[in-house]
Amino acid sequence: MFNWNIPNLGAGIFLLIIWEAFWKGVALWKSAKRSDLVWFVAIFLINFFGLIPLFYLWKTKQLKEVFQDFQDFYKSKFKQ
């Protein structure tokens, strides 16, 4: 009935969902460990493509720690 010619964005939307879930999970984990209730609630309720969680991690100076943790994890998993 309707022909709106919408392009297939399935893969792109899937990648955005993965991106959002990853950063949201990391920031929620870190904010819970630091007992940052306001940040926890804000991150939990506001979805904006991972920008709020990334801002939290950057603002609380935990972003470098997260990157280092992932580097160490991948080095240990894929070390030959």
N, C-alpha and C positions, 0 to 999 in steps of 0.2 A: 504494500500500500504506500509506504513512504520510502523514497529513495534519496537519502541524504548524502550519499557518497562519502561516508566517513572512512578514512583509511584504517587499516588493521594496525592497531597500536598495542596488541597483546604483549609482545616481547618487551617493549619499552615500559609499559605499565608494570609488568612483572618485575623488571629490574628496579623500578622506583619503589615498589613494595619491599623488595629485599633490602635496598639501600635504607629505607625508612626503618624497617624492623631491626636491622643491625645496629644503627646508631642509637635508636630509641632504647634498645635493650642495654647497650653499654652505658648510656647516660643514666638510665633508671637504676642500674646496678650500682654505679658509682655514687649517685645521689643518695641511695638508700644506705650505703655503707657509711656515708658522712652525715647521715641524719638530716639532710637538707629537704625538709618536708615541702616547703614552698616550691622548690625546683622539681621535686618528685611529682607533685600534683600537676604543675605546669607542663612538664614533659609528657606525663601520662594523658592529659586531656587535649593538648594542642598538637595537631599533626600538620607539619609544614615541611615535608620532604627531608627530614633529618636535620634541618637547620637549627632548631631549638636545642636538640641534644648536642650537636656539635658546638654551639655557642656556649652551652653549660660547661662542657669539657674544656673548652679553650679558656673560658673565664675563670674557672677554678684551677687552672694550670695542670690538668690531668690528661690533656690530649697527647702530649709527648709520651707520657707513661703508657697510654693505651697503645700507641703505635709501637713502642718498644716491646710491650707484651706480645703483640701479634708478630713482630719480627722474630722474637725469641721462640715463639710457638712454631712458626713455619720453619725456622732453621732447625729446630729439634725434630720436626716431623719429616723433613725432606733432606736431612743431612745424609750424605753418602758414606 
